[in-house]
Amino acid sequence: MSVRVDGKKSDGVPEGTKRLSRLARIVRGPKPENVPAVVGTVAALIGLLDVLAGVVPRFRWSKVHSLAEVLPGSVTQLAAAGSIIVGILLLMLAHGLKRAKQRAWLAAVVLLPIGAAAQLVYRHSYIGAILSLLLFIYLVWHKSSFYALPDPRSRWKVAANFVLMGAASFGLGWVIVGSHPDQMIGDPPVSEQIQHVLWGLFGFEGSIRYTEHVDYTVGYSLGALGLLTVATTAYLAFMPAYPAAVLTEEDEDKLRELLAKHGARDSLGHFALRRDKSAVFSPSGKAAVSYRVVSGVMLASGDPIGDVEAWPGAIEQFMALAKRHSWTPAVAGCSETGGEVWTRETGLDALEMGDEAIVEVADFSLTGRSMRNVRQMVKRIERNGYSTKVRRVGDLGPEELEAVQKAANAWRDTEDERGFSMALGRIGDPKDLDAIIATAHKDPEEGEDCPFGDLRAMQHYVPWGPDGSSLELMRRDRSADPGMNELLIVAFLQAAPELKVKRLSLNFAFFRSALERGGKLGAGPVVRIQRSVLVFLSRWFQIESLYKFNEKFRPRWEPRFIVFPNSRDLPRIGFAMMQAEGFLELPRLLRRRPAPPKDVLDDADEQVSAAEVTRAA
């Protein structure tokens, strides 16, 4: 009940009690879940001021000198080198502290007492030392808030750290060398300054001389920067190697058991058996989520595997693991049912990313005006002397299977395999003998170089439950006639009844609904703009051409969704998806493992990837 006192509304609580409550909240500090963000921000600000205090002499005597005097790690001119190192380390630790990393917490706990001791020794700053120790005590008190395991080392991080830290050290060193013009003897040219910085980073004395004690300050600062670069690179190099996502044999057997019982539910289920993914299971073992960690994003694809009733348990384990490592959880390409379960159990958000093209074998026919283009293309290719074969992998002889494998590798248009959500990454595995291979053949003409005999194109289909298949891979000889993919898809659909296949999943069409609605009469300006943007992006990403290729076979469209924590995470998740699909590649020297498999589709004379939807993302 509230009353009015002097015209103001009151809830009956004495004002003194309110003030005590506010004071208690201030003393208590932020909520435990907000502690890492607060500490990380403070560390970044302190680090920036420390670097400025060490690099720019005038900064130390400016109006903010009084503030710098009491900040942990701030130093006088004699401790300029230490200020730079402490500042850089705090800046490097800030992101890890915000992500609640245990090692970042440990490094900060070690660094702060050292900073306090340095202030007492060099500056006799009791206030700065006390504040450093107070922050140290605060971190120790909130140790439980920093729970995330460290990000393992990978080769590209080691190389990137050496290059970036080396460049930053050189830039800061150049600023330090030139920040004392009044004490510099002579007017050395830029080339001599660069030489002086390089020698100093390696711990040697350069040719430039200064008056007073500036020689020591510059020399110690350059040496400390070089030492920091080497130390951080060595630390990353000797950390445990990044554990490449590996599907253990035991986990693979469990997933195959789940797929045998529930594999018909999701056309992407078999792709959980990629051996560069990992899997997390529900406590009952009746459901699992397969994933890969890319750039700090824990990326799952498709729906969870197994019993729908057990999905929440697997999702809970997935989210707990993501929290434990401070990874960003995300799901690419889940169905509407999967999206509803993910959002209900986790509080994440969902966004439609496209549609999956599914062809019902019983409804497929080449007759009719709508199939005229496909029918004419297939007839033309057959008249040119091409024939097709559609068989289970287990029905191919060893020599023929080896020839198909070699041809698929040779016809790949990139050095490494690509793929993640709709690619298996292997052909002819003893455990995948129920997969289907469709091949196109034509006798070579006289003088024609055909290293794989009469083989001209191939397609690989993986099981989708007991009566379905999912398109996994399409490859063709570049010298073959256009339309090989249309020919083989039609051949597969015609042979499907004999193989007891009732439905075929082709692939995704990214933002298909926007492309379709935007091209219709009477479409609104927003939808037209969306379509124009997608058509523009199709110059680099196969968006529109993939939609048109799928539409040729008159499929039914099933929406697929991306699940994510916040809208601000979407760019990062999109970047991780493009990396996972192999669309964005690091230089070979910096790769931590080979890029995963690639699927290729041929729309007339243009190849289109079967996993292109996520790459286009």
C-alpha positions in Angstrom: 0.0 0.0 0.0 1.3 3.4 -0.9 0.5 6.8 0.6 1.2 10.4 -0.4 3.6 12.5 1.7 3.9 16.2 0.8 2.3 15.5 -2.6 4.6 12.6 -3.4 3.8 9.0 -3.6 5.4 6.8 -0.9 5.4 3.0 -0.4 5.6 3.3 3.4 9.3 2.4 3.6 11.4 4.9 5.6 13.8 7.0 3.6 16.7 6.0 5.8 16.0 2.3 5.2 16.0 3.0 1.4 19.4 4.7 1.6 20.8 1.8 3.6 19.5 -0.6 1.0 21.1 1.4 -1.8 24.3 1.5 0.1 24.2 -2.3 0.7 23.7 -2.8 -3.1 26.7 -0.7 -3.8 28.9 -2.5 -1.3 27.7 -5.8 -2.5 28.7 -4.9 -6.0 27.3 -6.2 -9.3 25.5 -9.5 -9.6 27.8 -12.6 -10.0 26.9 -13.0 -13.7 27.9 -9.4 -14.3 31.3 -9.5 -12.5 33.3 -10.7 -15.5 32.0 -7.9 -17.7 32.7 -5.2 -15.1 36.2 -6.5 -14.3 37.1 -6.9 -18.0 36.0 -3.3 -18.8 38.0 -1.9 -15.8 41.0 -3.9 -16.9 40.8 -2.6 -20.4 40.6 1.0 -19.2 43.5 0.6 -16.8 45.6 -1.1 -19.5 44.9 1.7 -22.0 45.9 4.4 -19.5 49.0 2.4 -18.5 50.1 2.2 -22.1 49.6 5.9 -22.7 51.4 6.7 -19.5 54.4 4.6 -20.6 54.5 5.7 -24.3 53.6 9.4 -24.1 55.6 11.2 -21.5 53.4 14.3 -21.5 50.4 12.2 -20.7 51.9 11.4 -17.3 52.1 15.1 -16.4 48.8 16.1 -17.9 45.6 16.9 -16.0 44.8 13.2 -15.7 48.1 12.6 -13.9 46.4 12.6 -10.6 44.1 9.8 -11.9 47.0 7.8 -13.4 48.8 8.0 -10.1 46.3 5.8 -8.3 45.6 3.3 -11.1 47.1 -0.2 -10.7 50.2 -0.5 -12.8 50.7 3.3 -13.4 54.3 4.3 -13.1 56.8 7.1 -13.2 59.4 7.5 -15.9 61.7 5.0 -14.3 58.9 2.4 -14.6 57.7 3.3 -18.1 58.7 0.0 -19.5 56.8 -1.8 -16.8 53.8 0.4 -17.4 53.7 -0.6 -21.1 54.0 -4.3 -20.4 51.4 -4.2 -17.6 49.0 -2.2 -19.8 49.4 -4.5 -22.8 48.8 -7.5 -20.7 45.7 -6.0 -19.1 44.4 -5.2 -22.5 45.0 -8.7 -23.7 43.4 -10.1 -20.5 40.3 -7.9 -20.8 38.5 -10.0 -23.4 39.3 -13.2 -21.5 38.0 -11.7 -18.2 34.8 -10.6 -19.9 34.4 -14.2 -21.1 35.0 -15.5 -17.5 38.1 -17.4 -18.5 39.9 -19.1 -15.6 43.4 -18.4 -17.0 42.6 -14.7 -17.5 41.5 -14.6 -13.9 44.7 -16.4 -12.8 46.9 -14.0 -14.9 45.2 -10.9 -13.4 45.6 -12.3 -9.9 49.3 -12.8 -10.5 49.8 -9.5 -12.3 48.1 -7.2 -9.8 50.4 -7.9 -6.8 53.4 -7.5 -9.1 52.0 -4.1 -10.1 51.5 -3.1 -6.5 55.0 -4.1 -5.5 56.4 -2.2 -8.5 54.6 1.0 -7.4 55.9 0.7 -3.9 59.5 0.2 -5.1 59.6 2.8 -7.8 57.1 5.4 -6.9 56.3 4.8 -3.2 52.6 5.0 -4.2 50.7 3.6 -1.3 47.3 4.5 -2.7 48.1 2.8 -6.0 49.4 -0.3 -4.3 46.3 -0.4 -2.0 44.0 -0.2 -5.0 45.9 -2.9 -6.8 45.5 -5.1 -3.8 41.8 -4.3 -3.4 41.2 -5.3 -7.0 43.2 -8.4 -6.3 41.1 -9.2 -3.3 37.9 -8.5 -5.3 39.0 -11.0 -8.0 39.9 -13.7 -5.4 36.5 -13.1 -3.7 34.7 -13.6 -7.0 36.8 -16.5 -8.2 33.6 -18.6 -8.8 32.5 -16.0 -11.4 35.4 -17.0 -13.6 34.6 -20.6 -14.5 35.2 -20.9 -18.2 37.9 -23.3 -19.4 40.7 -21.8 -21.5 40.5 -21.8 -25.3 43.1 -24.4 -26.5 46.0 -23.3 -28.7 45.9 -23.7 -32.4 48.7 -23.1 -34.9 47.0 -20.1 -36.5 46.7 -18.4 -33.1 50.4 -18.8 -32.5 51.3 -17.4 -35.9 48.7 -14.6 -35.7 49.9 -13.6 -32.2 53.5 -13.4 -33.4 52.6 -11.3 -36.4 50.1 -9.0 -34.6 52.1 -8.6 -31.4 55.2 -8.0 -33.5 53.5 -5.3 -35.5 52.0 -3.7 -32.4 55.4 -3.8 -30.6 57.1 -2.3 -33.6 54.5 0.5 -33.8 54.7 1.3 -30.1 58.5 1.1 -30.2 58.6 3.6 -33.0 56.3 6.0 -31.0 58.6 5.5 -27.9 61.7 6.3 -29.9 60.2 9.5 -31.3 58.4 10.6 -28.1 61.5 12.2 -26.7 62.6 14.7 -29.3 64.0 17.2 -26.8 66.4 14.6 -25.3 67.4 13.0 -28.7 70.9 13.8 -29.7 70.9 14.9 -33.4 68.1 14.5 -35.9 68.3 10.8 -37.0 66.4 10.0 -40.2 63.4 7.6 -40.3 65.5 4.7 -41.5 67.8 5.0 -38.5 64.8 5.2 -36.1 63.4 2.0 -37.7 66.7 0.3 -37.3 66.9 1.4 -33.7 63.5 0.0 -33.0 64.3 -3.4 -34.6 67.6 -3.7 -32.7 65.9 -2.7 -29.4 63.1 -5.3 -29.9 65.8 -8.0 -30.2 67.5 -6.7 -27.0 70.4 -4.9 -28.7 71.5 -1.3 -28.4 70.7 0.9 -31.4 72.6 3.9 -32.8 70.3 6.7 -31.4 71.4 8.4 -28.2 69.5 10.5 -25.7 70.4 12.8 -22.8 69.8 12.1 -19.1 68.2 8.7 -18.4 66.0 8.5 -21.4 68.4 6.0 -23.0 67.5 3.5 -20.2 63.8 4.2 -20.5 63.7 3.7 -24.3 66.0 0.6 -24.2 64.0 -1.1 -21.4 60.7 -0.4 -23.1 61.9 -1.8 -26.5 63.4 -4.8 -24.8 60.3 -5.4 -22.8 58.1 -5.2 -25.9 60.2 -7.7 -27.7 60.2 -10.0 -24.7 56.5 -9.8 -24.4 56.0 -10.8 -28.1 58.3 -13.8 -27.7 56.8 -14.8 -24.3 53.2 -14.7 -25.4 54.0 -16.5 -28.6 55.9 -19.2 -26.7 53.1 -19.5 -24.2 50.6 -20.2 -27.0 53.0 -22.5 -28.8 53.4 -24.8 -25.7 49.8 -24.8 -24.7 48.0 -28.1 -25.4 47.2 -28.4 -29.1 43.7 -27.6 -30.2 41.7 -30.8 -29.9 40.3 -31.1 -33.4 36.7 -32.2 -33.2 36.8 -36.0 -33.5 33.9 -38.3 -33.4 35.1 -41.3 -31.4 34.2 -44.8 -32.6 32.0 -45.3 -29.5 30.1 -42.0 -30.1 29.7 -42.9 -33.7 28.2 -46.3 -32.8 25.8 -44.6 -30.4 24.7 -42.1 -33.0 24.1 -44.9 -35.6 21.9 -46.7 -33.1 19.9 -43.5 -32.5 19.6 -42.9 -36.3 18.4 -46.5 -36.8 15.5 -45.8 -34.5 14.8 -42.1 -35.2 16.7 -41.2 -38.4 13.6 -40.7 -40.4 12.7 -37.5 -38.5 15.5 -35.3 -39.9 17.1 -35.4 -43.4 20.3 -33.9 -41.9 20.6 -36.6 -39.2 23.2 -38.7 -41.1 25.5 -35.7 -41.4 26.0 -35.9 -37.6 28.4 -38.8 -38.4 31.0 -36.5 -39.9 34.2 -37.4 -38.1 35.4 -33.9 -37.7 32.4 -33.2 -35.4 31.9 -33.9 -31.7 28.8 -35.1 -30.0 27.2 -34.5 -26.6 24.5 -36.9 -25.3 21.6 -36.6 -23.0 21.9 -38.2 -19.5 19.7 -41.1 -20.7 21.7 -41.6 -23.9 18.5 -41.4 -26.0 19.4 -38.2 -27.7 22.5 -36.3 -28.9 23.6 -33.0 -30.4 26.5 -33.0 -32.8 28.6 -29.8 -33.1 31.9 -28.2 -34.0 33.5 -25.2 -32.3 34.6 -22.5 -34.8 36.0 -19.1 -33.7 34.4 -19.4 -30.3 31.0 -20.4 -31.6 29.7 -23.9 -30.6 27.9 -24.6 -33.8 25.3 -27.4 -34.1 23.6 -28.4 -37.3 20.1 -29.8 -37.9 17.9 -31.2 -35.1 19.2 -33.2 -32.2 19.5 -36.9 -32.9 17.3 -39.4 -31.2 14.0 -39.5 -29.3 12.2 -36.1 -29.2 11.3 -36.6 -25.6 15.0 -36.8 -24.7 16.0 -33.7 -26.8 15.8 -31.3 -23.7 18.4 -33.4 -21.9 20.9 -33.3 -24.8 20.3 -29.6 -25.3 20.9 -29.0 -21.6 24.2 -30.8 -21.9 25.1 -28.8 -25.0 24.3 -25.5 -23.3 26.2 -26.5 -20.1 29.3 -27.3 -22.2 29.0 -24.0 -24.1 28.8 -22.1 -20.8 31.7 -24.1 -19.3 34.0 -22.9 -22.1 32.2 -19.5 -22.7 31.4 -20.4 -26.3 28.5 -18.8 -28.1 25.9 -21.5 -28.7 24.2 -21.6 -32.1 22.3 -24.0 -34.3 22.2 -23.9 -38.1 19.5 -25.5 -40.2 17.2 -26.9 -37.6 13.6 -27.7 -38.5 10.5 -25.9 -37.2 10.0 -28.5 -34.5 13.7 -28.4 -33.6 13.7 -24.6 -33.4 10.6 -24.7 -31.1 12.4 -27.1 -28.7 15.7 -25.2 -28.8 14.0 -21.8 -28.1 11.7 -23.2 -25.4 14.5 -25.0 -23.5 17.2 -22.4 -23.8 15.5 -19.0 -24.2 17.5 -18.5 -27.5 15.9 -16.8 -30.5 15.3 -18.2 -34.0 15.4 -16.8 -37.5 14.3 -18.5 -40.7 17.4 -19.0 -42.9 15.9 -20.7 -45.9 14.0 -23.7 -47.1 14.9 -27.3 -47.8 13.9 -28.8 -51.1 12.3 -32.2 -50.7 11.0 -34.3 -53.6 8.5 -37.1 -53.1 9.4 -39.9 -55.3 5.8 -41.0 -55.9 4.8 -37.6 -57.1 7.8 -37.0 -59.4 7.3 -37.2 -63.2 9.0 -35.7 -66.2 5.7 -35.2 -68.0 4.0 -31.9 -68.0 4.8 -28.3 -69.1 6.5 -27.5 -65.8 9.1 -30.2 -66.3 9.8 -29.4 -70.0 13.2 -27.8 -69.5 14.5 -30.7 -67.4 13.0 -33.3 -69.8 14.5 -31.6 -72.8 17.9 -31.4 -71.2 17.9 -35.0 -70.1 16.8 -36.2 -73.5 19.5 -34.2 -75.2 22.2 -35.6 -73.0 21.0 -39.1 -73.5 21.1 -38.6 -77.3 24.7 -37.5 -76.9 25.6 -41.0 -75.7 25.4 -40.7 -71.9 24.1 -43.5 -69.7 23.5 -43.7 -66.0 23.9 -46.2 -63.1 22.3 -45.9 -59.7 23.5 -48.4 -57.0 24.1 -48.9 -53.4 27.8 -48.4 -52.4 27.9 -52.0 -51.2 27.1 -53.2 -54.7 30.1 -51.5 -56.3 33.2 -53.6 -56.8 36.5 -52.4 -55.1 38.1 -51.2 -58.4 35.0 -49.3 -59.5 34.6 -47.7 -56.0 38.2 -46.7 -56.0 37.8 -45.1 -59.5 34.7 -43.1 -58.2 36.6 -41.9 -55.2 39.6 -40.8 -57.2 37.4 -39.1 -59.8 35.5 -37.2 -57.0 38.7 -35.9 -55.6 40.1 -35.0 -59.0 36.9 -33.1 -60.0 36.8 -31.1 -56.8 37.3 -27.4 -57.6 39.2 -26.6 -54.4 42.3 -28.0 -52.8 40.5 -29.3 -49.8 37.1 -30.8 -49.0 34.5 -28.4 -47.7 31.2 -28.7 -45.9 29.5 -29.0 -42.5 25.7 -29.2 -42.4 25.0 -31.2 -45.6 28.3 -33.0 -46.3 29.6 -36.3 -45.0 33.1 -35.9 -46.3 33.7 -39.5 -47.3 32.7 -42.0 -50.0 32.7 -45.8 -49.7 33.3 -46.1 -45.9 32.6 -49.7 -44.7 30.0 -48.3 -42.3 28.1 -46.4 -45.1 27.5 -49.2 -47.6 23.8 -48.4 -47.6 24.6 -45.0 -49.2 23.7 -44.6 -52.9 26.0 -43.6 -55.8 24.7 -42.4 -59.2 27.2 -42.3 -62.0 27.1 -41.0 -65.6 29.1 -42.7 -68.3 30.1 -42.0 -71.9 32.6 -43.8 -74.0 35.6 -41.5 -74.8 36.0 -40.2 -78.3 39.2 -41.0 -80.2 42.1 -38.9 -78.9 40.1 -37.7 -75.8 42.1 -37.9 -72.6 39.8 -39.6 -70.0 41.8 -40.7 -66.9 38.7 -42.4 -65.3 37.5 -44.3 -68.4 33.9 -43.7 -69.3 33.0 -42.1 -66.0 31.9 -38.5 -66.5 29.9 -37.5 -63.3 28.9 -38.8 -60.0 26.5 -38.1 -57.1 26.5 -39.5 -53.6 23.4 -39.9 -51.4 23.3 -40.7 -47.7 20.4 -42.4 -45.9 17.5 -40.5 -44.4 15.9 -43.0 -42.2 14.8 -46.4 -43.8 13.0 -44.9 -46.8 14.7 -41.6 -47.7 18.0 -40.2 -49.1 19.8 -36.9 -48.8 21.9 -35.4 -51.5 25.5 -35.3 -50.2 27.9 -34.7 -53.1 27.9 -33.8 -56.8 30.9 -33.9 -59.0 31.5 -33.9 -62.7 34.2 -33.9 -65.3 34.7 -30.3 -66.5 34.7 -31.5 -70.1 31.4 -33.3 -69.8 28.2 -31.8 -71.3 26.2 -29.3 -69.2 23.3 -30.8 -67.3 25.0 -33.8 -65.7 23.4 -33.0 -62.4 19.9 -32.9 -63.8 20.6 -36.2 -65.6 21.7 -38.0 -62.4 19.0 -36.6 -60.2 16.4 -37.7 -62.6 18.1 -41.1 -62.9 18.1 -41.4 -59.1 14.4 -40.5 -58.8 13.5 -43.0 -61.5 15.5 -45.8 -59.8 14.3 -44.8 -56.3 11.3 -47.2 -56.1 13.5 -50.2 -56.8 15.9 -49.0 -54.1 12.9 -48.5 -51.7 13.5 -44.8 -51.4 10.3 -42.7 -51.1 11.7 -39.2 -50.6 14.8 -37.2 -51.6 16.2 -34.1 -49.8 18.1 -32.0 -52.3 19.5 -29.0 -50.4 18.8 -25.6 -48.9 17.7 -22.5 -50.8 18.9 -19.6 -48.7 16.1 -17.0 -48.1 14.0 -18.7 -50.7 10.7 -17.1 -49.5 12.1 -13.5 -50.0 13.3 -14.4 -53.5 9.9 -15.9 -54.4 7.7 -13.1 -52.9 9.9 -10.3 -54.1 9.5 -11.5 -57.7 5.7 -11.6 -57.6 3.3 -9.0 -58.9 2.3 -6.5 -56.2 5.2 -7.3 -53.9 5.8 -4.5 -51.3 8.9 -2.2 -51.4 10.5 -4.0 -48.4 10.3 -7.4 -50.0 11.5 -6.0 -53.3 14.5 -4.5 -51.6 15.3 -7.8 -49.9 15.1 -9.6 -53.2 17.4 -7.0 -54.9 20.0 -7.4 -52.1 19.9 -11.2 -52.5 20.2 -11.0 -56.2 23.1 -8.7 -55.8 24.8 -11.0 -53.4 24.2 -13.9 -55.8 27.1 -12.5 -57.9 29.5 -13.9 -55.3 27.3 -16.5 -53.4 25.1 -19.1 -55.1 21.8 -17.9 -53.7 19.4 -17.3 -56.6 20.9 -20.0 -58.8 20.5 -22.6 -56.1 16.9 -21.7 -55.6 16.3 -21.9 -59.4 18.1 -25.2 -59.6 16.0 -26.8 -56.9 12.8 -25.3 -58.3 13.3 -27.3 -61.5 12.3 -30.5 -59.7 9.0 -29.1 -58.2 9.8 -29.9 -54.6 7.9 -29.1 -51.5 9.7 -26.6 -49.3 10.4 -27.2 -45.6 11.6 -24.1 -43.6 14.9 -24.3 -41.8 16.0 -22.0 -39.0 19.1 -20.6 -37.3 19.0 -20.4 -33.5 21.1 -17.8 -31.7 21.4 -16.0 -28.3 21.2 -12.3 -29.4 21.0 -10.3 -32.6 24.4 -8.9 -31.9 25.8 -12.4 -32.1 24.5 -13.0 -35.6 27.6 -11.5 -37.5 29.9 -13.7 -35.4 27.8 -16.8 -35.9 27.5 -16.1 -39.7 31.3 -15.8 -39.9 31.7 -19.1 -38.0 29.2 -20.8 -40.3 31.1 -19.6 -43.4 34.3 -20.9 -41.9 32.7 -24.3 -41.0 31.4 -24.7 -44.5 34.8 -23.9 -45.9 33.7 -20.7 -47.7 36.2 -18.6 -45.8 39.6 -20.1 -45.7 42.7 -19.2 -43.7 46.1 -19.4 -45.4 47.4 -22.9 -45.4 50.1 -22.0 -42.9 47.5 -20.8 -40.4 45.0 -23.6 -40.7 44.6 -25.9 -37.7 43.1 -28.7 -39.8 42.1 -29.3 -43.4 38.8 -27.7 -44.5 35.8 -30.1 -44.5 34.0 -31.5 -47.5 32.4 -29.7 -50.4 29.3 -30.5 -52.3 28.9 -29.3 -55.9 25.8 -28.8 -57.9 25.7 -28.1 -61.6 23.0 -25.7 -62.8 23.3 -26.1 -66.6 27.0 -25.3 -67.1 27.5 -23.8 -63.6 28.3 -25.8 -60.5 26.5 -25.1 -57.4 27.3 -26.4 -53.9 24.9 -28.7 -52.2 25.8 -27.1 -48.9 25.7 -23.6 -50.4 23.0 -22.2 -48.2 25.2 -22.1 -45.1 28.2 -20.8 -47.1 26.0 -18.0 -48.5 25.1 -17.1 -44.9 
